[in-house]
Amino acid sequence: MKRSLSVAVLALIASACATYPTIDKRAAMLAPYASYHAPQTQGPAPLVILMSGCGGMIGADGNPNTIMEKYAAAAARSGAYAVVVDSFRPRGIDFQSAIHTVCTGLQLRGKARAGDALAAEKLAEQHWKTEFSHIVLAGWSHGSWTVMELLAAGPGAKSVGNLRVEPSAALTPDAVILFYPYCGFLNGAGAKAWTFQGPILLATAEKDTIGSPEACRKMVEGGRPGLLDVEDVVFQGMTHAFDEESQAEGSSFVYDPETSARAEALYARFIAQQVARAK
């Protein structure tokens, strides 16, 4: 048992040392698992960067977890570009490891992962060879934590986690979507006001034990005093990850297809509003 624990600890240390310290290196690391969705209409359009929850892009059954692709496709139907990055498989983190180490905060916390969003913008620019009218950061659970840590770092940050940020590459979003964020003590994003002043969609679940609506509202207000331009939506009766079909065995989270459809419509409407800003 002692040897197994030592091996596990060494594995986590090795994972933490895989820094990918520049945006180019981080983008190259993420590139093999990125997916892209384009709108049918031509012309200037926003880019939506989607950051998944801590379970990642492979579900409990070993098949692809479709939640991020579903929301990315909805963004494209709403007139935006969308890129989905997998933060876990490129780092050698499978589903079980993600559940036991990422979801528990042992490795790849929000601040360490935040640079993936910057790399995703670069990947999208390389893929479509275009500039985007707006940048929308969208996160779910651990992904929302990641987005919030990036907002807390601010556009003038020289580093985000272990990523060095060149001034020309610093990402300043125009809008943010936060679905049921992790709002526990490891999330330090609410400790200071954010320079970001664009619209925020905060969607939480009444029965969430990871980040209650009250805790998340308080944390967002730490970054956005007065909750100015924050659309605060609470899905009554729902648990964390209510819109995710693939759930780990024994999970207390419950997928609800009807509420999931309502959440997707809310998200699509918010994206459409950002598309309208580009015109």
C-alpha positions as CSV (number, residue, x, y, z in Angstrom):
1,M,0.0,0.0,0.0
2,K,2.8,2.4,0.9
3,R,4.6,1.7,-2.4
4,S,1.4,2.3,-4.4
5,L,0.8,5.6,-2.6
6,S,4.4,6.7,-3.4
7,V,3.9,5.8,-7.1
8,A,0.7,7.8,-7.2
9,V,2.3,10.8,-5.6
10,L,5.3,10.6,-8.0
11,A,2.9,10.4,-11.0
12,L,1.1,13.5,-9.8
13,I,4.4,15.4,-9.4
14,A,5.5,14.3,-12.9
15,S,2.2,15.5,-14.3
16,A,2.6,18.9,-12.6
17,C,6.1,19.2,-14.1
18,A,4.7,18.9,-17.6
19,T,4.4,22.7,-17.8
20,Y,4.1,23.5,-21.5
21,P,5.1,27.1,-20.4
22,T,4.4,29.0,-23.6
23,I,1.2,29.4,-25.6
24,D,2.8,27.8,-28.7
25,K,3.9,24.8,-26.7
26,R,0.5,24.6,-24.9
27,A,-1.3,24.9,-28.2
28,A,0.8,22.1,-29.8
29,M,0.1,19.9,-26.8
30,L,-3.7,20.4,-27.1
31,A,-3.9,20.4,-30.9
32,P,-4.4,16.6,-31.4
33,Y,-7.6,16.6,-29.4
34,A,-9.2,19.9,-30.4
35,S,-12.5,20.0,-32.3
36,Y,-13.9,22.9,-34.4
37,H,-17.4,24.0,-35.3
38,A,-18.0,26.8,-37.8
39,P,-21.2,28.8,-38.5
40,Q,-22.9,28.5,-41.8
41,T,-23.0,32.3,-42.4
42,Q,-20.0,34.2,-43.6
43,G,-18.5,37.4,-42.1
44,P,-17.2,38.5,-38.7
45,A,-18.4,36.3,-35.9
46,P,-17.5,35.5,-32.3
47,L,-15.3,32.6,-31.2
48,V,-16.7,30.5,-28.3
49,I,-14.0,28.6,-26.3
50,L,-15.6,25.7,-24.4
51,M,-13.9,24.3,-21.3
52,S,-15.3,21.0,-20.0
53,G,-15.9,19.8,-16.5
54,C,-13.3,17.7,-14.6
55,G,-14.5,14.4,-16.2
56,G,-13.2,15.5,-19.6
57,M,-14.2,14.4,-23.0
58,I,-14.4,10.6,-22.5
59,G,-17.4,9.4,-20.5
60,A,-17.6,6.8,-17.7
61,D,-18.3,4.0,-20.3
62,G,-15.2,4.8,-22.3
63,N,-17.2,6.4,-25.2
64,P,-16.9,10.1,-26.1
65,N,-18.7,12.4,-23.7
66,T,-20.9,14.4,-26.0
67,I,-21.8,17.4,-23.8
68,M,-19.2,19.8,-25.1
69,E,-19.8,18.9,-28.7
70,K,-23.5,19.4,-28.2
71,Y,-22.9,23.0,-26.9
72,A,-20.3,23.7,-29.5
73,A,-22.8,22.7,-32.3
74,A,-25.4,25.0,-30.7
75,A,-22.9,27.9,-30.8
76,A,-22.3,27.3,-34.5
77,R,-26.1,27.2,-35.2
78,S,-26.3,30.5,-33.3
79,G,-23.8,32.0,-35.8
80,A,-20.5,31.7,-33.9
81,Y,-17.3,29.7,-34.3
82,A,-16.6,27.2,-31.5
83,V,-13.5,25.3,-30.4
84,V,-13.4,22.6,-27.8
85,V,-10.2,21.6,-26.1
86,D,-9.5,18.5,-24.1
87,S,-7.3,19.4,-21.2
88,F,-6.9,15.8,-19.9
89,R,-6.0,13.3,-22.6
90,P,-3.0,15.3,-23.9
91,R,-1.7,15.2,-20.3
92,G,-2.2,11.5,-20.0
93,I,-5.1,11.8,-17.6
94,D,-7.8,9.2,-18.3
95,F,-11.4,9.3,-17.0
96,Q,-10.7,7.4,-13.8
97,S,-7.6,9.5,-13.0
98,A,-9.6,12.7,-13.8
99,I,-12.3,11.7,-11.4
100,H,-9.9,10.8,-8.6
101,T,-7.3,13.5,-9.0
102,V,-8.7,16.5,-11.0
103,C,-12.2,16.5,-9.6
104,T,-10.7,16.3,-6.1
105,G,-8.2,19.1,-6.6
106,L,-5.1,17.0,-6.4
107,Q,-3.9,18.1,-9.8
108,L,-4.6,20.5,-12.6
109,R,-6.6,23.0,-10.6
110,G,-8.4,25.9,-12.3
111,K,-5.4,28.3,-12.4
112,A,-3.1,25.6,-13.8
113,R,-5.6,24.8,-16.6
114,A,-6.5,28.5,-17.4
115,G,-3.7,28.8,-20.0
116,D,-5.5,26.2,-22.1
117,A,-8.1,28.8,-23.0
118,L,-5.4,31.1,-24.4
119,A,-4.0,28.2,-26.4
120,A,-7.4,27.4,-27.7
121,E,-7.8,30.9,-29.2
122,K,-4.4,30.4,-31.0
123,L,-5.6,27.0,-32.3
124,A,-8.8,28.5,-33.6
125,E,-6.9,31.3,-35.4
126,Q,-4.6,28.8,-37.0
127,H,-7.4,26.5,-38.0
128,W,-9.7,29.1,-39.6
129,K,-6.9,31.7,-40.5
130,T,-9.2,34.5,-39.5
131,E,-9.8,37.0,-36.7
132,F,-12.9,36.8,-34.6
133,S,-15.2,39.7,-33.7
134,H,-15.5,38.7,-30.1
135,I,-14.2,36.1,-27.7
136,V,-16.7,34.2,-25.5
137,L,-15.3,32.0,-22.7
138,A,-17.7,29.2,-21.7
139,G,-17.0,26.8,-18.9
140,W,-18.8,23.9,-17.1
141,S,-18.0,23.0,-13.5
142,H,-14.1,22.7,-13.4
143,G,-14.1,24.6,-16.7
144,S,-16.0,27.5,-15.1
145,W,-13.4,27.5,-12.3
146,T,-10.8,27.7,-15.0
147,V,-12.5,30.6,-16.7
148,M,-12.9,32.5,-13.5
149,E,-9.2,32.1,-12.6
150,L,-8.3,33.6,-16.0
151,L,-10.6,36.5,-15.3
152,A,-9.0,37.0,-11.9
153,A,-5.5,37.0,-13.5
154,G,-6.6,39.9,-15.8
155,P,-5.3,41.0,-19.2
156,G,-2.1,42.4,-17.8
157,A,-0.9,39.2,-16.2
158,K,2.6,38.0,-17.1
159,S,1.7,34.4,-16.2
160,V,-1.4,32.3,-15.7
161,G,-0.6,29.3,-13.6
162,N,2.6,28.0,-15.0
163,L,2.0,29.5,-18.5
164,R,4.0,32.6,-19.5
165,V,1.7,35.1,-21.2
166,E,3.3,37.3,-23.9
167,P,1.5,40.8,-23.9
168,S,0.5,40.3,-27.6
169,A,-1.2,37.0,-26.8
170,A,-3.1,38.0,-23.6
171,L,-6.8,37.0,-24.0
172,T,-9.4,39.6,-23.0
173,P,-12.8,38.0,-23.4
174,D,-15.9,40.0,-24.5
175,A,-18.4,37.7,-22.8
176,V,-18.4,34.8,-20.3
177,I,-20.6,31.8,-19.7
178,L,-20.3,30.0,-16.3
179,F,-22.3,26.8,-15.9
180,Y,-22.5,25.4,-12.3
181,P,-18.9,26.5,-11.3
182,Y,-16.9,24.9,-8.6
183,C,-17.0,27.6,-6.0
184,G,-15.1,26.0,-3.1
185,F,-12.1,27.3,-1.2
186,L,-9.6,26.2,-3.9
187,N,-11.1,28.7,-6.3
188,G,-9.5,32.1,-5.5
189,A,-11.1,34.0,-8.4
190,G,-13.5,36.0,-6.1
191,A,-10.7,37.5,-4.0
192,K,-10.4,40.7,-6.1
193,A,-12.4,42.7,-8.6
194,W,-12.0,41.6,-12.3
195,T,-11.0,44.1,-15.0
196,F,-13.4,42.2,-17.3
197,Q,-16.6,44.1,-17.6
198,G,-18.5,42.3,-20.4
199,P,-21.8,40.3,-20.0
200,I,-21.8,37.1,-17.9
201,L,-24.3,34.3,-18.0
202,L,-24.2,32.5,-14.6
203,A,-26.2,29.3,-14.6
204,T,-26.4,27.3,-11.4
205,A,-28.4,24.3,-10.0
206,E,-30.5,24.6,-6.9
207,K,-29.4,21.3,-5.4
208,D,-25.7,21.6,-6.4
209,T,-23.3,20.4,-3.7
210,I,-20.2,21.5,-5.6
211,G,-21.1,25.2,-5.9
212,S,-24.4,26.3,-4.5
213,P,-26.2,29.2,-6.2
214,E,-25.5,31.3,-3.2
215,A,-21.8,30.5,-3.0
216,C,-21.3,31.0,-6.7
217,R,-23.2,34.3,-6.7
218,K,-21.0,35.5,-3.9
219,M,-17.8,34.5,-5.7
220,V,-18.8,36.1,-8.9
221,E,-19.8,39.3,-7.0
222,G,-16.3,39.3,-5.6
223,G,-15.0,39.7,-9.1
224,R,-18.0,41.8,-10.4
225,P,-19.2,44.0,-7.5
226,G,-22.9,44.5,-7.6
227,L,-23.3,41.7,-10.2
228,L,-23.5,44.3,-13.0
229,D,-24.4,42.8,-16.3
230,V,-24.6,39.3,-14.8
231,E,-27.6,37.2,-15.9
232,D,-28.1,34.9,-12.8
233,V,-30.2,31.8,-13.6
234,V,-30.9,29.0,-11.1
235,F,-32.3,25.7,-12.4
236,Q,-34.7,24.6,-9.7
237,G,-34.6,21.1,-8.4
238,M,-31.4,20.3,-10.4
239,T,-28.1,18.8,-9.3
240,H,-24.6,19.6,-10.5
241,A,-24.0,18.5,-14.1
242,F,-27.8,18.1,-14.8
243,D,-27.1,18.5,-18.6
244,E,-24.4,15.7,-18.8
245,E,-25.7,12.3,-19.9
246,S,-22.5,10.4,-19.0
247,Q,-22.2,10.1,-15.2
248,A,-19.7,8.2,-13.1
249,E,-21.0,5.1,-11.3
250,G,-22.4,6.0,-7.9
251,S,-22.6,9.7,-8.7
252,S,-25.2,11.8,-7.0
253,F,-25.6,13.9,-10.1
254,V,-28.8,13.4,-12.1
255,Y,-29.1,14.1,-15.8
256,D,-32.4,15.8,-16.7
257,P,-33.1,15.9,-20.5
258,E,-35.9,18.5,-20.2
259,T,-33.9,21.0,-18.2
260,S,-30.8,20.2,-20.3
261,A,-32.7,21.4,-23.3
262,R,-33.7,24.6,-21.5
263,A,-30.1,25.2,-20.5
264,E,-29.0,24.7,-24.1
265,A,-31.6,27.2,-25.3
266,L,-30.5,29.7,-22.7
267,Y,-26.9,29.3,-23.8
268,A,-27.8,29.6,-27.5
269,R,-29.7,32.8,-26.9
270,F,-26.7,34.3,-25.1
271,I,-24.4,33.3,-27.9
272,A,-26.8,34.8,-30.5
273,Q,-26.7,38.1,-28.5
274,Q,-22.9,38.2,-28.9
275,V,-23.3,37.4,-32.6
276,A,-25.6,40.4,-32.9
277,R,-23.0,42.6,-31.3
278,A,-20.6,41.8,-34.2
279,K,-23.0,43.2,-36.8
